[in-house]
């Protein structure tokens, strides 16, 4: 990791600007950040197998009728038998014990039957075990062997998801992701439409939610369940005389994501405005303005324009820590989390809970330079989605993508009360997927 960071630094010693100098493999930005919906038409011709040949290195070469060829290892084929002895079709779980398969297993025969399916006989005990493979299934899960990549094929409910929309201030105001509480609760398509907005933009708003404590939980129960944390099942964002957290004051809260100091921060957060009242004074802007920024959009800009800085923030572990109710929490995350393909999957950004940077001396200045570049982009006026939450407004956002914050307000002039909670985002996406599959 240290060598990787050093190479990134060398690529951009002059202000970390790397236009035309960074030699790392670049992944198209739309591939990194946008998941394109690809629904397979029902009238698509089914795949066929032209031939199958026993290859070297314990594998079979399968040639399909569209001229594609994939090399399947025998151990992989045996492990993925879908007969009733090896696979439970009701639960879609494997019954075969993968580690017990001989990694050098060889079939006794491999043929193509009259239906164009691959048939293999495996030695088993004193007899044989028969496996039949559908060509479409082999093509679907053999694409990684054809193109040498790590990606899994999208299931139908994932393929139906819309592309992600990376937004700035203009984009989000032109396509405001909002819906009335009545439509959300009562319309047949209300829930799936709202979840679609949440998935695309990372943020979705409900208007006209009854101003009653606990309504945020009822909203969550339409699609998932609340994740209880050290702050409780729900938490109240309201100024307190002796606060345990800066959120419970009128202090300005810069852009951040929540709970980065936990082993796994919750991916979804909801805030329901119960009260927002100006007690005295005639100023229109009394403070307490909420703002949100698309972190994926900011990361895209950083990678396009300051690639060395991007890689430094993706490769440097940062400690986040806090003490809550006499319990200490801490964890390490890079500010920009990427997967094996280089796709940004999560953003962990919270200056208030970031501990002292622990890294070799020569990496300290480059890190802070990269941190400032990202921060400046996040705080750019053109990136801000800002509005005053009014009683009855409920905003949900992806805590792994969207950074949020609040302007300062005078507690003697403004009475403001939000009720919030957290949700595991995979529960939300599972519901969204099941609704898309209907």
N, C-alpha and C positions, 0 to 999 in steps of 0.2 A: 504493500500500500504506500509506504513512504517513497519508493522509487517512482511509483505512478504519479504521486503528487509532485515530486521533484521535476519529472518530465513535463508536467503541465505548467509548472512555474517557469521552466526554461523556455517553453513555447511562448510565454508572454511576459518577459521581464519588464518590458516597457509599458507600465500601466496595465499589465495583464491583457492588453489588446492583442488578439491573435488572428486578425483577419489575414487569411492567406498563409498562415504560418503553422497552425496546429495540424499535426499529421495523423491524429487518431481517426479511426473509422467513424464516419459520420452516418447517422441514421436519419432518414427523411423525417422532418418534424411532424408531418401529418401522421406518420406511422408511430411516432413516440407518444403522441398525445391524443390522437383521435381514433376511436374504435369504430370502424365503418360497419354499418348494418349490411349484412349480405344474406338475404333470405333465399334459400334454394328453391327455385320454381318447381312445382309439382310435376311438370311435364318434361323435366330434364332426363335425357337418356341415361339409363343405368349403365354403370361401368361393366366392362367385360374383361376377362383374362385371356390373352392370346397364348401365352406359354409360361411354364414354370420350370426352372432349371436348378438343380442342386449346385450351389456355389461353394467357394472355399470358405474357410473360417466359420464353420458351423452356421451356414446361412443358405437361404433360397432366394433366387432372383426371379421376381414376378414381373412379367411384361404385360401391360394393359393395352386395350384396343385403341387408346389415344396416343400410343407410342411412349407413354411414361413407363419407367422401370424403377422398381424399388427393391432393395436388398433387405430381407427380413431375417434377423437372427432366429435360429431354431428355439433358443431358450425363451425369447420374447413371444414367439408364436405359441409355444406350449403354455406359457403363463397366461395367455389371453384366449384360451379355449372358452367357448360360451355354451357348452353342453350343460345339462342339468346337474351333472356331478361336479362340475368345476365352477358353476356360476348360479347364483340364486336369482332367478328372473323377477320375482316379486319385489325383492328389496334392492336388486341391481348391485349386489355385493359379491365379491369373489369367495369361492369356497376352497379353491386350490391354495395350497401353502407354497407360495413363491420360493422361499429359501430352500425348500426341499427338492426343487428341480435341479437336476445335474446341469451345470452351466455348459457342459459339452454334449448335451443331449443330441441325438441324431434320429430322424424319423425313419421308419421302415419303408415307407412309400410316400410319394406326393404326386397327386394327379389332379386333373380338372374334370369335374363331372359334367353330365349332360346339361345342367343349368348354368354352366360357366363358373362354378364355385371351386375354390381350392379345397382339396380333401387331403388330409394327412393322417397317417397311422403312426402312433407312437408306441414304443415298447413300454409295457407296464406289467410288472410282476411276471406271470407266466403267459400273459396274453398281450393284447394291444389295446390302445385307446384311440378312438376315431374323433377327429376334429374337422369341422366344415367351416370355411371362412367365406363370407360374402365379399365380392369384389369392391362394392361401395365402402364397406367397413374398412377393408385393407387400404384403400386409397385415402380415406379420411384420416386414419391413424398412422398411415405410412408416409404422409407428406413430409414429416420431419426427417425421414430417411432419404427421401428424394432430394430435398433442398438443404439438408444439414442444418437444421435450426432446432430451437428448444420450445417452440410455440405449440400449444395444444389447440386442437380444432374447436371452434366456437360451437357450443350446443345451440339448439334452436332458439331458446329463450334469450341467450346472449346475442346471437346473430340478429335478433329482432330489435335489439336496443338501438336507439338513434345515435348518430355520431355525437361526440362531446363537442360543445361549443365553447371555445376559449374566448373570454370576453374582456372588454374594457368598458369604460363609463358609457360611451356612445352605444355600443352593442347591447348592453344590458338594459338600458332605458328604452331602446327601440324594440326589445323583445322581453318585456317585463314578465318574469316568471311568477305570476300571482293568480290567485283563485279565491272565490268566496268560500267561507266556511260551510255555507248551506250546500253549495255544489259539491264540495269535497265529501260531505257526510251523506248526501242524499242522491246525487246523480249516479247512474249506473257506471259511467266512465270517469267520475270525478277523481277517484283515488288513483287510477292508473295514469291519468293525465297529469296529476300533481307530482306523482313519483317520476314521471318522464321528465318534467321540468327540473326536478331535483337532480336527476341523473345527468341531464345535458349541461346544465349551468352550474351544478354544485350548490345551488341555492334555490329555495322556493318559499313563497309567502302565502299565508292564509289571511284573509281580511274578514273582519266581523266575527271573530271567535268570542263567545260569551266571556265577559270579564269576571271569571270565577276561578278561584284557586283550584288546581287539579285538572283543569281542562286540557292542559298540555299533555297529561298522561292519557286522557281519553283519545286525543288525536293520535298519539303513538300507538295505542292499542288497535287502531284500524289496520296497521301494517306490521307491527313488531311488538317489542316490549322494552320497557325502560331499563337501562343499565344502572344499577345502584353503585355509587362511588363513596369515597370518604366524605363527600358533601351531602350525601343522602340520596333518596330516590329522586327528589327534585331539590332545587336550590333556589333561593331568592336573591336576586341581584338588586339590593336596596341599600342605601347609605345607612351605616350603623355607627353608634357612638364609639364602640370599641371593636373595630373590624379585625377579622383574622386574615383578610385577603384584600388586596387593593381594589378588586372589583366591587367591594362593598363600601366604597367611598365615592366621592365625586371627582376623583383624580382622572386625568386624561389617560386613557389606555391605548397605547400604540398597537398597531397590527400584530396579531399573534394567533397561534393555534393553541388549543387547550390540552392540558394533561400530558405534555410531552415527557414528563418525569415518570410516567407509569410504564409498566412492561409493554403494554399495548394501549395506546390512547384510543378512546372511542371515536369511530369514524363519523358519527352524526351528532349534531347538537341542535336543540330547539330552544327558542326563547319566546315567551308569550308576554306581551305587554299588558299588565293589569292596571297600571297607573302612570300617567305622565302629565303632571299639572304644574303650571307656572303659578306659584303662590303669590308673588308680588313683583313689581317692576314691569316696565312697559316694553322691554327689548323683545324683538321677535325671536332672536336667537339667544336663548338662555342657556344653551349648552345641552349636553346629553345626546348629541347626534350620533347615530350608529353608522358605521361604514364597513364595507366589505370589499375584498380584492381577490381576483382569481389568481391564486398562486401558480397554477400551471401556466397561465399566460405570462406571468413574470419570469418563470423558469425558462420558458421558450425564448423570451427575449434575451435572457442571459446566455443561453447556449448559442443562439445565433450571433450575438455580438461580442461576448466575452467568454469564449469557450474554456479558457484556462481557469477562470474564476468559477465557472459552472462545475468543473471537475474537482476543484479544491473543496467546494461546499458539498459535493457528492461523496467525497472520499474521507473527509475529516470527521471523526466522531466528536460530538459535543455533549457535555454532561448537562442535563436539566435536573433541577432539584427543588424541593420545597418541604416545608414542615407544616402539617395539617393535624390539628387535634393531638398534638404531642407525638405524632408519628412522622418519621422522615421518609420521603420518597426520593429516589434518584434513578436515572437511566441515561444511557448514551444513545444518541441518534445522530446521523448526519443531517444537516439542515435540508438537503435534497436527497431523498431516498430513491434509488433506481433499482430496477430488476436486472436480471442477467442479460437482457437485451438492450439495456441502457434507457429504458422507458422510465420516466418519473412516475412513481406510484404514490408517494406521500411527501408532504412538506412538514417539517417540524421547526417552528420559528416562534420563539417567545423570549425576548430580551430580558424580561423580568425574572424568569426562572432559569436562565442560562448560567451555569457555574463557571469558574475560572477555566479558561482554555488550557488543556493539557496536551502539549504537542512539542516536538523538537523546536528549538529556538528559531532556526532558520525558516520555519513555516508559520510563525506567529504573524508577521507583517503581511505576507500574502493572504492569510486567512482573513484578517481584518479588512484588507482591501477588497476581497471578494464579497465579504459580508456587507460592506458599505455599498458596493455596486448593486447587489440584490435589494438592499433596503431602499436605496434611492429610487429604484424602479417601482417597488411596492408602494412607496409613498407618493409617487408621481400623481398629480391631479387627474391626469387622463385615465388612470386606472381605477379611480374611486367610484364605488356605488354607495352613495350616502343618502340617508333619509332619516326622518324623525319617526321613530316607532310610536304609534298612537295606541291608546287602549283598544284592545280587540285585534291588534296585529300579532301574528305569530310567524316567525321566520325560522326556517330549518336550513342548515347548511352542512356541507361535507367538511368535517374538521381536519381531514387529511389533504384538502385542496384549497379551501377558502380561508383566508386570513380575515379576522374581524377585529373591531375596536370601537372606541367611543370617545367623543370629545368630552372635555371636563365640564362640570356643571356646579353651580353654587347650591349646596344643600339647603341653605336658608331661603332660597328663592324657587327651587324646583323640587317637587315631590315625584319620584320616579321609582317604579317597582316592576321588575321583570321576574317571571318564574321560568326556570330552565330545567332541562334534563338532557341526558345523554342516551344514545342508542348505538348498538353495534350495527355498523353499516351493512354487513353481510346479511343480517336478518332482513333489513329493508330491501336489499337487492334481490333476495330470494323471493320475497313477496312480489316485487316488480316482475321478476322472471316468470312466476306462476301466472300472473295476470296477463302477460304477453302471450303465454302459451295457450290461453283459453280460446 
